Amino acid sequence: MGNQVTRPGGKRQMPQHAAQKIARKSQKGKGLDATNKLPQIHPRRQCLLRLLKQNRVHDYLLLEQEFIQRQNAFKPMDNQRRQERKLVQSLRGTPTTLARIHELFNDEQHAVVVVEGSKREWYVPILSIVDKDLICLNALCLVKAGGHFKNVPLAVVGVLQDSVDSKAAVYKLEKAPKESFDDIGGLETQIQEIKESVELPLTHPEYYEEMGITAPKGVILYGEPGTGKTLLAKAVAHSTSATFLRATGSDLVQKSSGEGARLVRDLFKMAKDHAPCIVFLDEIDAVGTKRFDTSSRGEQEVQRTLLELLNQLDGFESRGDVKVIMATNRIDSLDPALIRPGRIDRKIELPKPDEKTKMKIFSIHTSGMTLDKDVKFEKIVSKEREISGADCRAICTEAGMLALRAHRKVVCMDDFDRAIKNIIYTKKFGVMEEFYM
């Protein structure tokens, strides 16, 4: 038998093709080196086409050179701006010091400032955020302070439009005291005089115009300590609707030369701006003592402050609806020019309280206390004749503290007797030794 021959109609298997190979493009010639590589110029022989291609490459190189120069020029500016921004952020904090511009320069970028309360001058820069239209000589400015004690100015960061010094603004009484004329025991005559001298000219000035007289400009309250001078001034501040400014004589005495006089001017300027106004100067003997020849700079500064006070009380300019109340324990030591008529028209003496006044003072200060039936104020008043109104209040407070210490809500006569011993003994002989044994 021979070989079998496959029939033409039989199944044929499909041929399998080999896997197709895809060639990747060569990465040769790409990257940073290829980017910086100049294109090749063809043809290589000298001809016009080669010249044109070389000129094109030359122009490209010039553009690249100019671009690199500009980028290098911007780098120092960016660093400078970054440093300036850091400096501004470090300087733009909460200003901790007020200063006065003492000298300005033509570039408007630097100034010489003097910190408030000091005489030392500082050369500092002015930030670009400061409004240059507000900068002038003697302008009040905000400076960023540094140093260990935060007293070294670093830069001017702002300017204040100050018509009145910020030191004078703290003397304005925002909230009226609680004490009224009903809380004062006795002193009916003194209360009537101060109402006629201070309150009536502000509320009804037409009364004085109809009478053809000038209203009093100011009063002075004098008397021994504890007689109610400050209490009377508090009652005036409580009862009136006018602006009330209060200061002490020691507040007007400043360390630097001319600061006290400027503070007096600012105080009365603010009083005129807020008229009708009442100015209360307590312990005026601290600045108003009699003048004498001296070589002490401190005494000379006090006398300059007194001269400015005399000028404000009775100068060429009218005070308007501004009344002045002064208080002192030593009226004999005051300068005669300060208390003469025209400046101080009323001198009101506050004497020590009598027995009837003491009884009224005790009843006022014990009105909110629960008293025992055996409490008799007549015994206290007859036994202690030298006590003042402030001593009466201190005795009532001490008696309440002793009852509280004994866990009682009722104050008895023994508490008042012990309180009198504590208050009067401490007042006469100082602090008792058994307190420290």
MISE-978764 format. One record per residue (C-alpha): residue number from 1; residue in one letter; x, y, z. Coordinates in steps of 0.001 Angstrom, whole numbers. Example, Ala and Ser with C-alpha at 12.3 -4.5 7.8 and 13.67 -1.06 7.14 Angstrom:
<atoms>
ATOM/i/aa/xx/yy/zz
ATOM/1/A/12300/-4500/7800
ATOM/2/S/13670/-1060/7140
</atoms>
This chain:
<atoms>
ATOM/i/aa/xx/yy/zz
ATOM/1/M/0/0/0
ATOM/2/G/1186/3367/-713
ATOM/3/N/1055/6687/1158
ATOM/4/Q/-2339/8216/1801
ATOM/5/V/-3115/11352/-48
ATOM/6/T/-5083/13970/1785
ATOM/7/R/-8298/14810/215
ATOM/8/P/-8790/18296/-1063
ATOM/9/G/-11960/18752/962
ATOM/10/G/-10315/18051/4348
ATOM/11/K/-9813/20574/7149
ATOM/12/R/-6726/22690/7088
ATOM/13/Q/-5152/24227/10133
ATOM/14/M/-4678/27979/10171
ATOM/15/P/-1018/28971/10245
ATOM/16/Q/190/30743/13368
ATOM/17/H/2035/33926/12821
ATOM/18/A/5020/34922/14940
ATOM/19/A/4669/37673/17555
ATOM/20/Q/4909/41104/16038
ATOM/21/K/7941/43071/17156
ATOM/22/I/7438/46800/17645
ATOM/23/A/10613/48766/17565
ATOM/24/R/10877/51603/20096
ATOM/25/K/12242/54919/19109
ATOM/26/S/15713/55550/20289
ATOM/27/Q/15947/57892/23299
ATOM/28/K/19309/59025/22168
ATOM/29/G/19523/62699/21657
ATOM/30/K/16862/63730/24265
ATOM/31/G/17284/65278/27677
ATOM/32/L/19063/68322/29030
ATOM/33/D/22085/67828/26784
ATOM/34/A/19925/67617/23701
ATOM/35/T/18026/70749/24733
ATOM/36/N/21192/72794/25134
ATOM/37/K/22735/71372/21949
ATOM/38/L/22708/73681/18957
ATOM/39/P/21166/72381/15711
ATOM/40/Q/23458/71197/12987
ATOM/41/I/23807/73469/9998
ATOM/42/H/23630/72063/6509
ATOM/43/P/25072/72399/3957
ATOM/44/R/28610/72515/5160
ATOM/45/R/30039/74372/2261
ATOM/46/Q/30071/78134/2218
ATOM/47/C/26869/79408/678
ATOM/48/L/24004/81808/1271
ATOM/49/L/21778/79188/2849
ATOM/50/R/24439/78345/5433
ATOM/51/L/24853/82071/6229
ATOM/52/L/21124/82497/6802
ATOM/53/K/20984/79511/9139
ATOM/54/Q/23957/80780/11124
ATOM/55/N/22328/84192/11488
ATOM/56/R/19188/82497/12818
ATOM/57/V/21195/80556/15399
ATOM/58/H/22985/83770/16386
ATOM/59/D/19684/85570/16986
ATOM/60/Y/18510/82677/19132
ATOM/61/L/21649/82852/21219
ATOM/62/L/21206/86603/21733
ATOM/63/L/17635/86069/22972
ATOM/64/E/18777/83345/25321
ATOM/65/Q/21560/85555/26678
ATOM/66/E/19160/88446/27342
ATOM/67/F/16672/86107/29045
ATOM/68/I/19349/84727/31357
ATOM/69/Q/20586/88237/32222
ATOM/70/R/17078/89342/33177
ATOM/71/Q/16507/86273/35323
ATOM/72/N/19780/86861/37123
ATOM/73/A/18836/90506/37651
ATOM/74/F/15488/89539/39240
ATOM/75/K/17056/87196/41777
ATOM/76/P/18682/89924/43935
ATOM/77/M/15426/91921/43843
ATOM/78/D/13455/88923/45059
ATOM/79/N/15902/88382/47871
ATOM/80/Q/15761/92055/48771
ATOM/81/R/11967/92076/48759
ATOM/82/R/11920/88939/50862
ATOM/83/Q/14257/90533/53404
ATOM/84/E/12238/93769/53449
ATOM/85/R/9034/91782/53947
ATOM/86/K/10579/89972/56901
ATOM/87/L/11719/93294/58368
ATOM/88/V/8251/94836/57997
ATOM/89/Q/6622/91795/59580
ATOM/90/S/9011/92002/62511
ATOM/91/L/8376/95718/62958
ATOM/92/R/4632/95624/62420
ATOM/93/G/3652/94416/65848
ATOM/94/T/1660/96032/68611
ATOM/95/P/3372/99401/69223
ATOM/96/T/4398/99661/72835
ATOM/97/T/5688/103233/72978
ATOM/98/L/4505/106723/72141
ATOM/99/A/7031/109256/70869
ATOM/100/R/7220/112776/69483
ATOM/101/I/8843/113598/66151
ATOM/102/H/11676/115954/66989
ATOM/103/E/13333/116291/63570
ATOM/104/L/12486/115288/59992
ATOM/105/F/14740/114628/56999
ATOM/106/N/14201/115481/53347
ATOM/107/D/13979/111866/52232
ATOM/108/E/10868/111381/54460
ATOM/109/Q/12182/107951/55363
ATOM/110/H/13966/108744/58628
ATOM/111/A/13219/110909/61633
ATOM/112/V/14542/111768/65075
ATOM/113/V/12015/110899/67785
ATOM/114/V/11855/111465/71533
ATOM/115/V/10045/108859/73608
ATOM/116/E/7316/110200/75900
ATOM/117/G/8722/110832/79376
ATOM/118/S/12334/110820/78196
ATOM/119/K/14792/113348/76779
ATOM/120/R/16914/110971/74720
ATOM/121/E/16730/111301/70925
ATOM/122/W/16636/108324/68561
ATOM/123/Y/17287/108169/64817
ATOM/124/V/14774/105664/63425
ATOM/125/P/13341/104788/59991
ATOM/126/I/9770/105528/58902
ATOM/127/L/7903/102600/57393
ATOM/128/S/6276/102994/53994
ATOM/129/I/2857/102187/55497
ATOM/130/V/2884/105481/57441
ATOM/131/D/838/108319/55956
ATOM/132/K/3401/110962/55028
ATOM/133/D/762/113736/55092
ATOM/134/L/336/113325/58856
ATOM/135/I/4038/113470/59652
ATOM/136/C/5111/116838/61022
ATOM/137/L/7243/118221/63796
ATOM/138/N/6041/117475/67335
ATOM/139/A/3496/114957/66012
ATOM/140/L/2566/112069/68282
ATOM/141/C/3614/108818/66607
ATOM/142/L/3525/105110/67326
ATOM/143/V/6916/103428/67433
ATOM/144/K/7817/99787/67701
ATOM/145/A/9908/99405/70829
ATOM/146/G/12602/96864/71528
ATOM/147/G/15307/96226/74029
ATOM/148/H/15127/94496/77375
ATOM/149/F/12751/97073/78886
ATOM/150/K/10853/97837/75641
ATOM/151/N/12038/101448/75693
ATOM/152/V/14251/101569/72599
ATOM/153/P/12339/102743/69485
ATOM/154/L/13064/100762/66329
ATOM/155/A/10833/102353/63682
ATOM/156/V/7859/104685/63246
ATOM/157/V/4818/102569/62381
ATOM/158/G/1984/105120/62653
ATOM/159/V/964/108693/63428
ATOM/160/L/-1819/109749/65799
ATOM/161/Q/-3951/112818/65182
ATOM/162/D/-3814/114009/68760
ATOM/163/S/-5445/117235/69786
ATOM/164/V/-5096/116229/73449
ATOM/165/D/-2298/114219/74988
ATOM/166/S/-3223/110665/75864
ATOM/167/K/-1981/111268/79417
ATOM/168/A/-4729/113842/80002
ATOM/169/A/-7460/111525/78700
ATOM/170/V/-7065/109139/81650
ATOM/171/Y/-8302/111789/84079
ATOM/172/K/-11804/111785/82619
ATOM/173/L/-14315/110144/84939
ATOM/174/E/-16290/107658/82854
ATOM/175/K/-18571/106324/85592
ATOM/176/A/-20111/108527/88254
ATOM/177/P/-19369/107627/91915
ATOM/178/K/-22091/106082/94058
ATOM/179/E/-21755/108640/96846
ATOM/180/S/-24410/111360/96850
ATOM/181/F/-25203/114330/99072
ATOM/182/D/-27459/112081/101162
ATOM/183/D/-24407/110073/102199
ATOM/184/I/-22824/113128/103812
ATOM/185/G/-23578/113677/107475
ATOM/186/G/-23990/117338/108298
ATOM/187/L/-22151/120015/106275
ATOM/188/E/-25439/121540/105137
ATOM/189/T/-23890/124986/104774
ATOM/190/Q/-20909/123682/102804
ATOM/191/I/-23174/121663/100495
ATOM/192/Q/-25284/124758/99814
ATOM/193/E/-22182/126835/99024
ATOM/194/I/-20699/124326/96607
ATOM/195/K/-24042/123937/94830
ATOM/196/E/-24267/127697/94376
ATOM/197/S/-20667/127956/93185
ATOM/198/V/-20393/124932/90886
ATOM/199/E/-23734/123405/89909
ATOM/200/L/-25974/126459/89637
ATOM/201/P/-23715/128416/87190
ATOM/202/L/-23702/125388/84847
ATOM/203/T/-27419/124608/85017
ATOM/204/H/-28905/128111/85332
ATOM/205/P/-26415/130769/84215
ATOM/206/E/-29260/133207/83536
ATOM/207/Y/-29740/133713/87283
ATOM/208/Y/-26352/135397/87557
ATOM/209/E/-26919/137415/84390
ATOM/210/E/-30177/138786/85753
ATOM/211/M/-28423/139757/88974
ATOM/212/G/-25603/141401/87011
ATOM/213/I/-22829/139424/88712
ATOM/214/T/-20198/136987/87501
ATOM/215/A/-20527/133381/88554
ATOM/216/P/-17710/131985/90712
ATOM/217/K/-14951/130326/88698
ATOM/218/G/-13814/127859/91306
ATOM/219/V/-13819/126807/94934
ATOM/220/I/-11265/125333/97298
ATOM/221/L/-12151/122875/100056
ATOM/222/Y/-9834/122906/103044
ATOM/223/G/-9859/121331/106459
ATOM/224/E/-8281/118625/108562
ATOM/225/P/-7916/115074/107202
ATOM/226/G/-11088/113007/107347
ATOM/227/T/-13555/115897/107255
ATOM/228/G/-15136/114911/103893
ATOM/229/K/-13427/117004/101203
ATOM/230/T/-13084/114204/98669
ATOM/231/L/-16500/112830/99617
ATOM/232/L/-18067/116197/98840
ATOM/233/A/-16375/116246/95429
ATOM/234/K/-17674/112722/94726
ATOM/235/A/-21180/113864/95592
ATOM/236/V/-20834/116736/93113
ATOM/237/A/-19720/114285/90407
ATOM/238/H/-22692/112033/91208
ATOM/239/S/-25304/114769/91086
ATOM/240/T/-24164/116686/88001
ATOM/241/S/-24508/115713/84335
ATOM/242/A/-21403/117685/83307
ATOM/243/T/-18100/116042/82404
ATOM/244/F/-15970/115437/85491
ATOM/245/L/-12150/115411/85387
ATOM/246/R/-10212/114448/88497
ATOM/247/A/-6479/114649/89126
ATOM/248/T/-4116/115067/92035
ATOM/249/G/-1369/117587/92532
ATOM/250/S/1278/114886/92342
ATOM/251/D/17/113875/88875
ATOM/252/L/927/117322/87550
ATOM/253/V/4531/117034/88764
ATOM/254/Q/6477/115347/85961
ATOM/255/K/10094/114311/85685
ATOM/256/S/10978/115908/82350
ATOM/257/S/11194/119649/81891
ATOM/258/G/7991/121153/80513
ATOM/259/E/5955/117940/80808
ATOM/260/G/3952/119154/83812
ATOM/261/A/3030/122448/82161
ATOM/262/R/2009/120652/78976
ATOM/263/L/-140/118245/80988
ATOM/264/V/-1929/121191/82638
ATOM/265/R/-2602/122734/79211
ATOM/266/D/-3933/119469/77828
ATOM/267/L/-6119/118954/80897
ATOM/268/F/-7830/122331/80557
ATOM/269/K/-8020/121992/76763
ATOM/270/M/-9909/118738/77167
ATOM/271/A/-12141/120414/79755
ATOM/272/K/-13013/123169/77239
ATOM/273/D/-13712/120620/74511
ATOM/274/H/-16093/118710/76818
ATOM/275/A/-17759/121765/78369
ATOM/276/P/-19708/122043/80588
ATOM/277/C/-17023/120446/82718
ATOM/278/I/-15846/120294/86337
ATOM/279/V/-12136/119852/87127
ATOM/280/F/-11293/118463/90566
ATOM/281/L/-7685/118851/91753
ATOM/282/D/-7070/116959/94978
ATOM/283/E/-4037/117592/97215
ATOM/284/I/-3246/120799/95365
ATOM/285/D/-530/121668/97903
ATOM/286/A/1767/119196/96074
ATOM/287/V/2149/121703/93227
ATOM/288/G/718/124945/94596
ATOM/289/T/3108/125753/97442
ATOM/290/K/4580/129225/97870
ATOM/291/R/7299/130120/95382
ATOM/292/F/10845/130821/96484
ATOM/293/D/14315/131184/94956
ATOM/294/T/15947/127820/94462
ATOM/295/S/18632/126208/92339
ATOM/296/S/17032/122757/92407
ATOM/297/R/15788/121686/89005
ATOM/298/G/12978/119699/90586
ATOM/299/E/11629/122719/92455
ATOM/300/Q/11992/124866/89345
ATOM/301/E/9920/122377/87361
ATOM/302/V/7218/122432/90072
ATOM/303/Q/7139/126228/89950
ATOM/304/R/6851/126202/86127
ATOM/305/T/3886/123868/86458
ATOM/306/L/2334/126233/89014
ATOM/307/L/2785/129198/86654
ATOM/308/E/984/127333/83884
ATOM/309/L/-1820/126444/86317
ATOM/310/L/-2169/130116/87279
ATOM/311/N/-2340/131053/83611
ATOM/312/Q/-5061/128490/82904
ATOM/313/L/-7120/129558/85907
ATOM/314/D/-7127/133250/85033
ATOM/315/G/-5430/134031/81727
ATOM/316/F/-6346/136043/78628
ATOM/317/E/-8559/133252/77308
ATOM/318/S/-11902/132651/78982
ATOM/319/R/-12437/129268/80615
ATOM/320/G/-16067/129138/79557
ATOM/321/D/-18246/126565/81306
ATOM/322/V/-15324/125031/83202
ATOM/323/K/-15443/125059/86990
ATOM/324/V/-12523/124121/89235
ATOM/325/I/-12696/122429/92632
ATOM/326/M/-9529/122155/94711
ATOM/327/A/-8920/120341/97975
ATOM/328/T/-6075/120579/100457
ATOM/329/N/-5193/119981/104100
ATOM/330/R/-2697/122866/104248
ATOM/331/I/-4204/126016/102837
ATOM/332/D/-1640/128125/104708
ATOM/333/S/1171/126686/102546
ATOM/334/L/-449/127575/99198
ATOM/335/D/777/130415/97019
ATOM/336/P/-1349/133575/97522
ATOM/337/A/-1667/134010/93752
ATOM/338/L/-3379/130630/93487
ATOM/339/I/-6204/131295/95928
ATOM/340/R/-6807/134967/95209
ATOM/341/P/-10278/136085/94035
ATOM/342/G/-10590/135753/90269
ATOM/343/R/-9038/132332/90289
ATOM/344/I/-10647/130801/93376
ATOM/345/D/-13719/132801/94399
ATOM/346/R/-14950/130607/97241
ATOM/347/K/-13007/129129/100129
ATOM/348/I/-15096/126505/101902
ATOM/349/E/-13854/125223/105240
ATOM/350/L/-14877/121763/106386
ATOM/351/P/-14604/121634/110199
ATOM/352/K/-14512/118597/112402
ATOM/353/P/-17983/117153/113029
ATOM/354/D/-19859/118014/116196
ATOM/355/E/-21886/115543/118264
ATOM/356/K/-25030/115934/116171
ATOM/357/T/-23089/115439/112942
ATOM/358/K/-21334/112356/114357
ATOM/359/M/-24671/110816/115273
ATOM/360/K/-25874/111358/111712
ATOM/361/I/-22686/109863/110267
ATOM/362/F/-23076/106749/112440
ATOM/363/S/-26707/106370/111382
ATOM/364/I/-25750/106659/107676
ATOM/365/H/-23012/104025/107809
ATOM/366/T/-25038/101588/109959
ATOM/367/S/-28254/101866/107945
ATOM/368/G/-27572/98521/106241
ATOM/369/M/-26387/96713/109381
ATOM/370/T/-28411/94708/111901
ATOM/371/L/-27769/96291/115302
ATOM/372/D/-28456/94933/118735
ATOM/373/K/-30789/96788/121072
ATOM/374/D/-27947/97723/123408
ATOM/375/V/-26106/99780/120739
ATOM/376/K/-26172/103439/121787
ATOM/377/F/-24203/105880/119653
ATOM/378/E/-24535/108584/122319
ATOM/379/K/-22065/106691/124484
ATOM/380/I/-19539/106501/121650
ATOM/381/V/-19894/110182/120780
ATOM/382/S/-19636/111371/124372
ATOM/383/K/-16615/109149/125041
ATOM/384/E/-14601/109982/121903
ATOM/385/R/-14749/113671/121082
ATOM/386/E/-11762/113918/118743
ATOM/387/I/-12843/111429/116086
ATOM/388/S/-13523/112648/112555
ATOM/389/G/-16060/111573/109987
ATOM/390/A/-13616/109110/108440
ATOM/391/D/-12993/107623/111911
ATOM/392/C/-16734/107105/112376
ATOM/393/R/-16930/105172/109125
ATOM/394/A/-13853/103114/110041
ATOM/395/I/-15369/102245/113445
ATOM/396/C/-18588/100988/111798
ATOM/397/T/-16627/98882/109314
ATOM/398/E/-14395/97421/112047
ATOM/399/A/-17407/96568/114216
ATOM/400/G/-19005/94702/111323
ATOM/401/M/-15748/92792/110715
ATOM/402/L/-15577/91752/114392
ATOM/403/A/-19158/90483/114284
ATOM/404/L/-18389/88570/111109
ATOM/405/R/-15346/87033/112739
ATOM/406/A/-17563/85786/115576
ATOM/407/H/-20013/84264/113046
ATOM/408/R/-22773/86660/114006
ATOM/409/K/-25112/88702/111814
ATOM/410/V/-25999/91108/114613
ATOM/411/V/-23550/93811/115702
ATOM/412/C/-23572/94494/119424
ATOM/413/M/-22123/97244/121590
ATOM/414/D/-19061/95169/122511
ATOM/415/D/-18073/95101/118848
ATOM/416/F/-18169/98902/118707
ATOM/417/D/-16114/99186/121918
ATOM/418/R/-13429/96868/120547
ATOM/419/A/-13513/98685/117201
ATOM/420/I/-12969/102034/118942
ATOM/421/K/-9960/100622/120788
ATOM/422/N/-8466/99258/117601
ATOM/423/I/-9045/102387/115519
ATOM/424/I/-8195/105036/118100
ATOM/425/Y/-5213/103101/119530
ATOM/426/T/-3750/102556/116068
ATOM/427/K/-4317/106201/115172
ATOM/428/K/-2623/107569/118294
ATOM/429/F/136/105072/119011
ATOM/430/G/652/103237/115717
ATOM/431/V/227/99520/115094
ATOM/432/M/-272/97440/118233
ATOM/433/E/2583/95068/119085
ATOM/434/E/372/92065/119791
ATOM/435/F/-494/91947/116082
ATOM/436/Y/2998/90540/115427
ATOM/437/M/3544/88400/118541
</atoms>
